[in-house]
Amino acid sequence: MTVIQDGPDSPNAADGWHTDATWLDEPPAYALLHMETPPEVGGDAMWCSPTAAYDQLAAPVQELLCSLRVIHDNESFIQGVCAKVGDAAPQDRRWAP
């Protein structure tokens, strides 16, 4: 498990909408989020199921999406996380079918 601690000297780099680990062929089944000291404003998190969203799409839209190739390029974010947790530079994980 990777623990990322944010604070005044190490602000959160994923403050907007995002999805985790999209570059992996099999993304993790679970994600944990733990807040020890909530801010006075903000700090809320919303969770969604992309699988459930996909299942609600019309069949032609699903077929179109399955025919696309996506380039996941968030290398700068990954490098920032690696630096934050003291990890070595990540492998190139941007290509996924």
Phi, psi and omega in degrees: 000136177262128178252124178246119180253125177257152179192186183303324180268356182215076186292161179292126180268351183244052186281342178263184179297137177200168172234146187268145168057040181289344182277351181276141176299322177233093180300157179302148179284338185223156171224142179245140177226125183228126179243120180276319181230103181291145177288164179294328179229137178083203180086000181279154179230144177238142182240145176217166179247105176299329178296315179295322178297315179300316181299335181274351180285152175295150182307318179297326178290319176301316179298318178300312181298321180292340181273352184272155173245135185244140172253117179267112183232088173232038183304320182295322177294315180299317179298322177296318178296315179300318179295322182294323183262001177077027180268160175290168178301137182289160173288164176287109186246018188283336186270125176218141180291000000 
